[in-house]
């Protein structure tokens, strides 16, 4: 049985998604299909934010996160490693903690020094790290949502560029944009005061959240028409 516990790591959650949904994704969904599914649930989540329906926002953003992990599996990206390289308990742009970009009007990206002794272990700890770097109290939920939408566009563009030329440099940009996207998604969860690990435990107590099987046996029509 595949399951999530409250101390799950980002890597273990990615492996969980592969175990439960990898076969179904390989059979039924292209990379473009998975991006569309990630985007459709994310946009439903943002709609929930606009309508001040936090429950709708929560479930849809959780499902978008799961599709995002499917994309990482398809591209063989270890997103936990990419997150840490991009955000080693420091803002990836100004290189400080907490972020001083807005206060100091930083115009040029600074280099960051990675101190692996500070690396979080669990998803919960990574979520706290992002709230330490980018305090949710310093921004509105709407601002966090707009930033997330912006990063989704940049991530999709990076994949389109890579798929057009298949250059290693373009793939590196996909990895960077994936880290930025996940950081913003976690930021929205922080603004909603949602503990991601706890919600994953509720959503995935046993295998697929819908059919309860691993691998998932939900048919293609059910998945493509799933409402949340």
N, C-alpha and C positions, 0 to 999 in steps of 0.2 A: 504494500500500500504506500502510495506517495502522499506525503503530508507536509505541512508547514508548522514550525513551532515558533514561539515568540522570540527566540534567540537566533532566528534564521539569518544567514549572511546573504549579501547580494548574490554572491556566486552560487550558493545553495538554492536560492530562489530561481536563478536562471537555469540551473540543472533540473529543478522540479518542473519547470515549464517544458523543458526538452523531454523529460520522461513522460509527462502526461500528454503533451500536444505535438511532440515532434513528428510522430508518424502521420497524424492527421494533416499537419501543416505541409509535410513533404508530398502527400498524395493530392491534396486539394487546393493548396494556395501557393501562388507565385510570390516572389518578394514584393511585387507591386500590390498584390491582393492584401498582404499582411500590413503594408504601409497604410492602405486605405482603411483597413479595420482599426489600426491604431488611431488614425486620424478621426474616424467617425465616432468612436467612443470618447476620444479626447474632446471633440467639439460638443458632444452631448454633455460632457462634464462641465465645459465652460458655459454652456447654456444654463445648467443648473446653478452655476455661480451667478450668472446674470439675473436669474429669477429668484435668487436667495433660497434655493432649494438645496441645502447642503447634502441631504441624503442622496439625491439624484447626482449631484456632483461627485460624491464619494464613490459610488458603485461604478459609475462610468469611467472615472479616472483610474480606478483599480483595474478595470478590464483593459483600458488603454495601456497601462503599465505592463500587463501580461502580454499583450500583443507586441509591445516594444521588446520584451525579452525574447519573444519568438523571432523577431527580426535580428536581434543580437546573435541568437543561435544560428540562424541561417547564414549570417555573415562571419560566423566564428570569431566574434568579438567578445573578449572577457571584459564586460563592462565595469566590473568592480575595479579591475586594474586600471582601466582608462579613467574612471572617476578619480582614483587616487592620484594618478599622474597629473591630472588637470587641476585638481583641487586638494592639494596636500595640507589640509587644514588652513588654507589660505585662499583668498580670492584669486582667480586665475588671471585677472586683469591688473589689479593694483598690487597684488602680492602681499596683502596685509590681512590681518584678522583682528577685529571684524573689518569688513570691506570699507574702504575710505574713498571709493571711486566718486561718489556723488559729492561728498564733502570737499574733497580736494580737486575735483574736476579733472581727473586723470585723463590725459589725451592719448597716451601711448602705453601699450601693454608692457608690463614689467616681467622680468623673469621670476620664477618661483623656485625655491630650494626645497627639495623633498626630504623630510625627516621621517623615516619609516617608523621611528619609535612612537610617533603620534597617530599612526594609522588606526582607524577604527576597525573593529572586528565584525560587529553585527550590523545588520540593516538599521536597527534602532540607533546604534551609535553613529552611523553615517548620517542619519536624519538629524540627530542632534548637532553633528558637525556643521551641516549646512545652515542650521538655525543660528549657530554661533558665528559663522562667517557672514551670513546674510539674515540678520534678525528680522523675523516676521513682523515684529512690532514697528519696524521702521518703514513699512510699506503697507498699502491697502491690498485687500484680496483682489480687487479688480486689476490693480497694477501687476500683481503676480500672475494673474490669468492672461493679461495681454502679453507679458514677457514670454510666457509659455507658448502662446500661439505663434509668436515671432520665431522662437527656437524650433518649433515643428516645421515651419517653412524652410528654415536654413538647413535642417537635417534632411528634408526631402530633396532640396536642391543639391545637396552634397551627394546623395545617392544617385540622382539623375546624372550628375557630372561624371561620377565614377562609372556608371553603367554605360555611358556614352563612349568613353575612351579606354576604360580598364587600366588606368595608370595607378601605380603604387602610391604616388603622391596624393592623388585624389582619394584613395582609400583611407589614407591617414587623416584627411579632412573629415571623412565620414566618422571615424573614431572620435575625433575632437567634437564634432557636432552632436554625436550620440551622448557624450559625457555632458555637454552643455544642456541638452534636452532633458536628460534624467535629473540634472541638478535643479532645473526649473520646475520639473514635475514634483520633485520632493519639496521644493519651496512652496508650491501651491498647497500641498498637504500640510505643511507647517502653518501656512496662513489659515487653513481650515481647522487647525488643531486636531489633526487626524494622525494617530499612531499607525503607520503603514504596516508594521509587523503584526500588530494585534488584529488589524483588519484582514490581513492575508490569512491568519489563523482561522478567522470566521468564514472567509470566502472559500478556503481550500482545506476543510477539516479532513477530507478524504478524496484524493484524486481530483478529477474534473468537478468543478462546482455544479455542473448541470447533470451529466450522466453518471457521475460518481465512479467512473472507470479510469484505469490507467493501463494502456493508452486510451485516450478519449475516443468514444464511439459515436459522438454526436454527428448526425449526417450533415452534408454540405448545406442543404436547404435550411436546416435549423440554425446553423452557425451564421449564415449570411443574413438571415432574417431575425436574428436574436434581438429582442427588445429589453431594455433595462431601465 
